[in-house]
Amino acid sequence: MVDTVTGISVRYFAAAADAAGCTKETLDLPTDAPLGQVKIALVAKYGADMERVLSVAAFLVDSELTRDLTRTAGHQVDVLPPFAGG
């Protein structure tokens, strides 16, 4: 059975938090939505700054780091832009 619960918890870090103006929120999308749909929703909501961040960001889904936009988002997605430093 496909999980179609609505509400994906998104956590933002570093530049993603700056672009969103918050560190977490819940998107009104089904949890079986692909990450590409999450990305489209975030760009539509936050505009060019978020689009720039997402063009280089990775996503953490179920403890797996991915850039695969066809992957299912699930209940929680972390948006992880590249971190500076070393």
N, C-alpha and C positions, 0 to 999 in steps of 0.2 A: 504494500500500500504506500502511495506517495504522500509525504508529509506536506500539507498545504496550509499549515498554521501561519497566520499573518503576524509579522513582527520580527525583524532581524535587529538584534542589538549590535551596534557598531561602536567600536572604541577607536579614538584617534590619538596618534602620538606625534610629537614634534611638529613639523610643518603642516601635517594633516590637521592637527588640533588648531593651529593658527588659522588655516583656511576655513575650517568649520566654525570657529569661534566657540567651541566646546570640546570636551574630551570624550563624551559618549552621548548616544541618543538611540532611539528605536525607530527604524524605518518601517513604514507600512507596506511591506513587501512580503510575499509568501516565503517561508523558509526554504522552499525548494527552488527558489529563483537562482539563476546562475550569477556569479560575481560580475559578469558583464552588465547585468541589469542593475546591480547595486551601484556600479560605477556610473552608469547613465543617470540614475536617480541622484547621486551625489553631485555630479556636474550640473545637472538641471537645478539643483537646490542652491549650490554655492558658487557656480560660475567658473571663470577662467583660473582663479587661484587654485581651486580644487582640481581642475583639469590638469594643471601643470604638476601638482603633487602626485596625482594618480598615474601620470604618464611614466613615473619612475618608481612608484611604490610597489610593495609586495603586500599580500594579504595573509594573515594567519587565520586558518580555519581548522578547527579540531586538532590543534597543535602541529599543523602542517603549514609550512611557509610555501606560498604559491603565487604565481602570476598568471595562472591558467584561468581566463575569464569564463570558461565553460564549466568550471567546477561549481557545484552547488554551494551556496552560501551557508546554509544551516542556520542555527539559532544565534550564533555570534561570529562576527568578523572583526578582526583588528586590522587597521590600516597603518602600515609601517613604511614610512618614507625612508630613504637612505639616511643613516645617521652619520654626522661628521665626527671627526676625531679619530683616535686610535690608541 
